[in-house]
């Protein structure tokens, strides 16, 4: 191999790991926009408090259901100054509900990839879902 190529190959070998994190400012979504309805035994539940918390950040959003039990909150996002080419993005959030002095675990998500733009949920405070170790009251539509 000619000596002219050696410095070029050496420079390429040294800069390739640095190219895995490119300076490309963009918005990162930790939790999607969430919309849905809360009921209790099939009847709309008005005045239920909902809290959305992004995993790993201090970001939160809160709202209260309307007279028809409907709600919308989120998304939770932040600005990232670089992007990684070596691993997939990830997002995670916890949705909690409070009614009549009681807290209900709504839904917890920790996923690889990108948060969906909109997550539609139905929550019934009279019907817990999941196992004893993972009880939640909301499910995707």
N, C-alpha and C positions, 0 to 999 in steps of 0.2 A: 504494500500500500504506500503510495507517495507520501512524503513528509508533509505536504500541503494539507492533507485531509486530517492529520492527527490533531492539530489545534481545534479544528472545527468539530470533530467527534468528541473531543474532551469538553468543549464548551457546551455541546448538546447534552452530554451525559450529566453535567453539573446543573444545567438549568431545567431539565425535564422534571425533576421532583418539585421544583418551584412552580412550574406551570400547572400543577394540580389544583392550585388555589388561585384562580384568576380574579383580578380586580373587576368586578361587574356588579355595581350596586343594584339591588333589587329588593322587593318586598317579600318577606317570609311570613307565611300564615301559620300560626300556632294552633288556631281553632277556627273552624269555618263559621259562616253566618248560620245560625240555628233558628228555625222557625217551627212552630207546631201548636199543639193544644194539650192542656192538662184537664183531666177529668177525675172524678171519684165515682167509681161504679157506673160509668157511662154518662154521668151528669157533668156538665161543665163546671170546673173549679175556678171561681173568680178569686182574685187577690192572693194567689200563690206566688211567693217570691222565688225567683230563679237566679242562681249565681253561676257564671261561667268563669273558670280559672284555667289559664294556660299552664301546662306542665313545664317546670323548669324556668319559668319567668314569674314576675310579680304581676303580670297583667290580669285584670279581671273585668267583667262586665256584669251588670245586674239589671233585672226588669221584674215586673209584676204582671200576672195574667190579667186580661180584661174581663168583662162581664161574660164573654163566651168561652173563657178559659184559654184564649189564644195568646201567644207570645212570639217575640222575635228579639234576638240579641246577637252580638258579635258582628263581624269577625274580630279576632284578636291577631294582630300582626306587628311586625317590626321591620326595620330597615337593616339589611345585611350589606356589608361593603364588599364582600367577595363571595365567590361560589366555588365549591369543591367539585372536582371532576372524579374523585376517587370513591365517593360513597353517595348513597341516595339520601335525599332529604328526609326528615321525619317531623311529625307533629303529634301533639298530645294535649288533651284537655280533660277537665272534670266538670260535669254539670250537676249541680245540687239544687234541690227544691226544699222549700220550707212552707208549712201550712199548719195552722192551729197549734203552734208551739212545738212542732215535731219536724225533724229533718229527714229527708228522703234522698238516697243516692239516685240520681237520675241516670247518668251514663258516664262511663270513663272510656276514653279512646287513647291509645298510644300506637301509632301506625308508622310504617315506613312509607315514603313517598310524599306527595303533596296533599294538603287538606282539600277536600272538595269545596267548591264555591258555596254550596248550600246544602244543609243537612235538615231534612224534614223529620220531625219526631212526633210520636203520640205517647203521652204519659198518663198512666192511670194509677192514682195513689191508693186504690183499693186492690190492685193486682201486682204483687211483686213478681219479677221475672228473674231467671237465672238460678244458680245454685245457692246453697247456704253461704258459701265462701264468696260469691259474687252476686249479691242481690242488687237489682236496679229496677227502676220504675218506668223507664222510657225505652222505646224501641223505634227503629227506623221505619218509616212508611214504605 
